[in-house]
């Protein structure tokens, strides 16, 4: 299991979660609408969640129903980078 950044992050560019992540697991790309957490790098420390200014980060199993599509979107982001 990993943490997931939901679409509540769209447009957010403060990057506090990126700075807080000790594993460099949070990334974005030119043209991407938000940040994403690499499930292969995430160690589930939760520091990203603690620093998120828009409350957009959840453990995968606890993503609210309205943002469940973010789980697959997050995984797809990293599949498309390779």
C-alpha positions as CSV (number, residue, x, y, z in Angstrom):
1,X,0.0,0.0,0.0
2,X,1.1,3.5,-0.7
3,X,-0.2,7.0,0.0
4,X,-2.1,8.7,-2.8
5,X,-2.4,12.4,-3.7
6,X,-6.0,13.0,-4.8
7,X,-7.4,15.5,-7.4
8,X,-7.9,17.9,-4.5
9,X,-4.2,18.8,-5.2
10,X,-5.0,20.0,-8.7
11,X,-3.3,23.4,-9.3
12,X,-1.5,23.3,-5.9
13,X,2.1,24.1,-6.4
14,X,3.5,24.9,-2.9
15,X,5.2,21.5,-3.0
16,X,5.4,21.2,0.8
17,X,4.9,17.4,0.4
18,X,7.8,17.1,-2.0
19,X,10.1,18.8,0.5
20,X,8.9,16.6,3.4
21,X,9.2,13.3,1.6
22,X,12.4,11.6,2.8
23,X,12.3,9.1,-0.1
24,X,11.9,11.5,-3.0
25,X,8.8,9.6,-3.9
26,X,6.6,12.6,-4.9
27,X,6.9,13.9,-8.5
28,X,5.1,15.8,-11.2
29,X,5.9,16.4,-14.8
30,X,5.6,19.3,-17.2
31,X,1.9,19.7,-18.0
32,X,0.8,17.5,-15.2
33,X,-2.1,19.0,-13.1
34,X,-0.8,17.8,-9.7
35,X,1.8,15.9,-7.8
36,X,1.9,12.1,-7.5
37,X,3.4,9.6,-5.1
38,X,5.5,6.8,-6.6
39,X,4.1,3.6,-4.9
40,X,7.4,1.8,-5.4
41,X,9.3,4.5,-3.4
42,X,6.7,5.4,-0.8
43,X,7.6,4.0,2.7
44,X,4.3,5.1,4.2
45,X,5.8,7.5,6.7
46,X,2.9,10.0,6.3
47,X,5.1,13.1,6.3
48,X,3.5,14.2,3.0
49,X,0.0,14.1,4.6
50,X,1.1,16.2,7.6
51,X,2.4,19.0,5.4
52,X,-0.3,19.0,2.7
53,X,-2.0,22.5,2.8
54,X,-5.1,21.2,1.0
55,X,-5.7,17.9,2.7
56,X,-5.3,16.0,-0.5
57,X,-3.2,13.0,0.6
58,X,-4.5,9.7,2.0
59,X,-3.4,6.1,2.5
60,X,-4.6,4.2,-0.6
61,X,-7.2,2.2,1.4
62,X,-8.6,5.4,2.9
63,X,-9.1,7.7,-0.1
64,X,-12.6,9.2,0.1
65,X,-15.1,7.9,-2.4
66,X,-15.3,11.1,-4.4
67,X,-11.5,10.8,-5.1
68,X,-11.2,7.1,-5.6
69,X,-10.2,7.6,-9.3
70,X,-7.0,9.3,-8.0
71,X,-5.7,5.8,-7.0
72,X,-5.5,4.6,-10.6
73,X,-4.5,8.0,-11.9
74,X,-1.5,8.0,-9.5
75,X,-0.4,4.5,-10.6
76,X,-0.9,5.4,-14.3
77,X,1.3,8.5,-13.9
78,X,4.3,6.4,-13.1
79,X,3.5,3.7,-15.7
80,X,3.5,6.4,-18.3
81,X,6.8,7.9,-17.2
82,X,8.7,4.7,-18.2
